[in-house]
Amino acid sequence: MRKRLLIIIISVLVAAAALVVVIYRDAIFSKSSPQTEVSASDEANDAITDEENPAFCEPSETMTGEPLDKVLGDGETAPYSENILEMSLSKDSIPPIENPIYTTIEEADLLFEDYDRMFVYEAAEGVYVYPQRIMVWHEIVNETIDGQLVSVTYCPLTSSVIAYTGADGIHDDNTYGTSGNLLNSNLVMYDRNTDSRIPQILGIGVTGELNGFELNTLPIYWAQWSDVVNTYDEAFVLSTETGHIRDYNRDPYGTYL
């Protein structure tokens, strides 16, 4: 009896701690400084599958090519949409980066420590590196790479990073934003064309016009900064000049992960 009571108490404490983190998240981002424009004059899952460089994370299965058909019926998505937790944050209160600026490995090396976490996308036109230290404040970067729209998404609470294309089964020019809501602590995105809700890990629309449609993904790798430096001679590293005032030396979630 005492053992069961202890388990119940621990479960309640864990749930309460998670709730505190979510409330803290809302408070941090709802009070963040307003966006400031960056003018053109300012600046015109644990290892790569490479056997030679096992320090990178292996990406999830790639789904590229033609837009996918509807994979879930309305009834099948209902359990997801009905359990979305609506928070106090409005859409894009956690602001995605829409016009990313990049810097070189040499310049970025002055900012990052060897152990800093990076998300690496290897494109035909070059290697793109997205520092977790920046992504934690924005969660989504919308960009055009290799002639197609790419959205790099990261959820700090579930520690999940996924790259989606703009082809979503109905449109081929979609970009994504942060809805401010959560599903099982995971980021719920919305698409700019139809305002449908899409849980980041699920990658399937659960409301609106995209209900039941699965997004196309691209492979993206986890790495440490030291691995990036040792692996690539050149890369496009996301700059801290995001157009927003944020302290990129501080993680707003602290030691949650």
C-alpha positions in Angstrom: 0.0 0.0 0.0 2.8 2.4 0.9 4.6 1.6 -2.3 1.5 2.3 -4.4 1.0 5.6 -2.5 4.6 6.5 -3.2 4.3 5.8 -6.9 1.2 8.0 -7.1 2.9 10.9 -5.3 5.9 10.7 -7.6 3.6 10.7 -10.7 1.8 13.7 -9.4 5.1 15.5 -8.8 6.4 14.7 -12.3 3.2 16.0 -13.9 3.3 19.1 -11.8 6.9 19.8 -12.8 6.0 19.4 -16.5 3.1 21.8 -16.0 5.4 24.4 -14.4 7.8 24.1 -17.3 5.0 24.8 -19.8 3.7 27.8 -17.8 7.3 29.1 -17.5 7.6 28.6 -21.3 4.5 30.8 -21.9 5.7 33.5 -19.5 9.1 33.6 -21.1 7.9 33.9 -24.7 4.9 36.1 -24.0 7.3 38.7 -22.5 10.0 38.4 -25.1 11.3 41.6 -26.6 9.5 42.8 -29.8 11.0 42.0 -33.2 13.6 44.3 -34.5 14.4 44.5 -38.2 17.9 43.6 -39.4 18.8 45.7 -42.4 20.7 44.4 -45.4 23.6 46.5 -44.5 24.0 44.6 -41.2 25.0 41.5 -43.2 24.1 41.6 -47.1 19.2 11.2 -33.6 23.0 10.7 -32.0 25.6 10.5 -35.1 26.0 10.8 -38.9 25.6 7.5 -40.5 29.0 8.0 -42.0 31.2 5.2 -40.6 34.1 7.7 -40.7 32.3 10.1 -38.4 30.1 8.3 -35.8 29.7 11.4 -33.7 26.5 12.5 -35.6 23.0 11.3 -35.1 21.3 9.1 -37.6 18.3 10.9 -39.2 14.8 9.5 -39.3 13.5 7.8 -42.4 13.4 10.2 -45.4 10.1 10.8 -47.2 10.8 13.0 -50.3 9.5 13.3 -53.8 5.9 13.8 -54.8 3.4 15.1 -52.2 1.8 12.3 -50.3 -1.8 11.3 -50.3 -4.1 11.5 -47.3 -2.9 8.9 -44.8 -5.5 9.3 -41.9 -9.2 9.7 -42.0 -11.0 12.4 -40.0 -11.9 9.9 -37.3 -8.4 8.8 -37.0 -7.0 12.3 -36.4 -9.7 13.3 -33.8 -7.8 11.8 -30.8 -4.9 14.1 -31.7 -6.9 17.3 -32.4 -9.1 16.8 -29.3 -6.1 16.6 -27.0 -4.2 19.7 -28.2 -3.5 21.8 -25.2 -4.3 25.4 -25.9 -1.9 27.7 -24.2 -1.9 31.5 -23.6 0.6 32.1 -26.4 -0.8 33.4 -29.7 0.4 32.2 -33.1 4.1 32.9 -33.7 4.6 34.4 -30.2 7.6 32.0 -30.5 8.7 33.6 -33.8 10.0 31.5 -36.6 12.9 32.8 -38.6 11.7 33.7 -42.0 14.8 35.3 -43.7 17.7 33.5 -42.2 21.2 34.9 -42.3 24.2 32.6 -42.3 27.8 32.9 -41.2 30.9 30.8 -41.8 32.3 28.0 -39.7 35.3 30.2 -38.9 33.1 33.1 -37.6 30.7 30.8 -35.8 33.6 29.1 -34.1 34.0 32.2 -32.0 30.5 31.8 -30.6 30.1 28.1 -29.9 31.7 25.5 -27.6 32.7 22.1 -28.8 29.8 20.5 -27.0 27.1 22.8 -28.4 24.3 20.9 -30.1 23.8 21.5 -33.9 21.3 20.3 -36.4 22.9 19.6 -39.8 21.1 19.5 -43.2 23.2 18.3 -46.1 21.8 19.9 -49.3 23.1 19.7 -52.9 24.0 23.4 -52.7 25.9 23.1 -49.4 25.7 22.1 -45.8 23.4 24.1 -43.5 23.9 24.1 -39.7 21.2 25.2 -37.2 22.5 25.7 -33.6 20.2 24.4 -30.9 21.1 27.6 -28.9 19.3 29.6 -31.6 16.5 27.2 -32.5 15.3 26.9 -28.9 14.1 30.5 -29.1 12.4 30.2 -32.6 11.6 26.5 -33.1 11.1 26.9 -36.9 13.3 28.2 -39.7 11.6 28.7 -43.1 14.1 28.7 -46.0 14.5 27.9 -49.7 17.2 25.4 -50.3 17.9 23.5 -53.5 15.0 25.4 -55.1 12.4 24.1 -52.7 10.9 25.4 -49.5 12.4 23.7 -46.4 11.2 24.2 -42.8 13.6 23.1 -40.1 11.6 22.5 -36.9 12.7 21.9 -33.3 10.7 21.3 -30.2 12.7 22.0 -27.0 10.3 20.1 -24.7 10.5 16.8 -26.7 14.0 17.4 -28.0 12.9 16.5 -31.6 14.2 18.0 -34.8 12.5 17.4 -38.2 13.0 19.1 -41.6 9.8 19.4 -43.6 9.4 20.5 -47.2 6.8 23.0 -48.4 5.0 20.2 -50.4 2.2 18.9 -48.1 -0.1 16.9 -50.2 -2.2 19.8 -51.4 0.2 22.7 -51.8 3.8 22.9 -52.9 4.6 26.3 -51.4 3.7 26.0 -47.7 5.6 27.4 -44.8 5.0 26.8 -41.1 4.6 28.7 -37.9 4.3 28.0 -34.2 0.7 27.8 -33.0 1.6 28.3 -29.3 -0.2 25.1 -28.5 1.1 21.7 -27.4 0.2 18.0 -27.9 1.9 15.7 -25.3 4.4 18.5 -24.7 5.2 18.6 -28.4 5.2 21.7 -30.6 2.0 22.0 -32.7 2.7 23.9 -35.9 0.3 25.5 -38.3 0.6 26.0 -42.0 0.5 29.4 -43.6 -1.8 28.4 -46.5 -4.7 26.8 -44.6 -4.1 27.4 -40.9 -4.2 23.6 -40.3 -2.7 22.3 -37.1 0.2 19.8 -37.4 1.9 18.2 -34.4 5.6 18.3 -35.1 6.5 14.7 -34.3 3.4 13.3 -36.0 3.9 15.3 -39.1 0.3 14.9 -40.2 -2.4 17.6 -40.2 -5.0 17.0 -37.6 -7.4 19.9 -38.4 -8.4 22.0 -41.4 -7.7 21.4 -45.0 -4.6 19.4 -44.3 -6.4 17.0 -41.9 -5.0 13.6 -42.5 -2.2 14.7 -44.9 1.3 13.7 -44.1 4.2 16.2 -44.6 7.2 15.3 -46.6 10.5 15.2 -44.7 14.2 15.6 -45.4 17.1 14.0 -43.4 18.6 16.1 -40.7 21.4 15.2 -38.3 22.2 15.9 -34.7 25.8 16.8 -34.0 28.1 18.6 -31.7 29.9 21.7 -32.8 33.3 20.0 -32.7 32.0 17.4 -35.1 30.8 20.0 -37.5 34.2 21.7 -37.5 36.1 18.5 -38.0 33.8 17.2 -40.7 33.0 20.1 -43.0 35.4 22.6 -44.6 32.6 25.0 -45.4 29.0 25.3 -44.2 26.2 27.8 -43.8 25.8 28.3 -40.1 22.6 30.1 -38.9 23.6 33.5 -37.5 22.4 35.1 -34.3 21.3 38.0 -36.4 17.8 36.7 -36.6 15.9 40.0 -36.6 14.8 39.4 -33.0 16.3 40.4 -29.6 17.1 37.2 -27.8 19.8 36.1 -25.4 21.3 33.2 -27.4 23.7 32.4 -24.7 20.8 31.3 -22.4 18.4 28.4 -22.7 14.9 29.6 -21.6 14.1 26.0 -20.6 17.1 25.8 -18.3 17.9 22.2 -17.3 14.6 20.8 -18.3 16.2 18.3 -20.7 
